[in-house]
Amino acid sequence: ERRWRASILAGLTQVPCRVFDTDKSGSAMMALVENIQRSDLSYFEEALAMQTLMLMTEMTQSELSRALSISQSTLSNKLRLLRLSERERLIAVEHSLSERHCRALVRINSESERAPLLNRIITQALSAPETEQLIDSYLSASPIKPRPPKKKKPTLKGRLGDMKMLYNTLDKSVTLLKAA
């Protein structure tokens, strides 16, 4: 639909299309991939959609990165953003922090330790490189703490913003996948 609307805006009378011969499961996967690749998703919404797709399809990060045509490290970095609490994500979006700011923050394991750093990033309007330096300094001054054990499967951590369209697509895709 987005391509069709863009074609109309561009004054095209024909819309270039590609027809895929696929089953319901493949169709559901393509719908999810298309939704993830929407340009208006925030980096948190992308990460949540990717995590949801992994949970629904039981794909590994490697398999999903191939399906999305992105590197596994890019996918891993996106998913790592979900370590921030929903509150921290809302603050980051509200203050227009970049994905790079947030990737630096997730290097700190606990929300209570991140809170004063997040506040400082915002109040001092630190750039992403300055944020990385701040986090590096904090980590080098802190005693090294062991990371908590990794969970076997990623978990959903709540919604960010208006994700009605995303969830409707996911719901329809799950229904199609189950019917296949």
Secondary structure, DSSP 8 states (H G I E B T S, - for coil): -HHHHHHHHTT-SS---------HHHHHHHHHHHHHT-TT--HHHHHHHHHHHHHHHT--HHHHHHHHTS-HHHHHHHHHGGGS-HHHHHHHHHTT--HHHHHHHTTS--HHHHHHHHHHHHHTT--HHHHHHHHHHHHHHS---------SS-------S--HHHHHHHHHHHHHHHH-
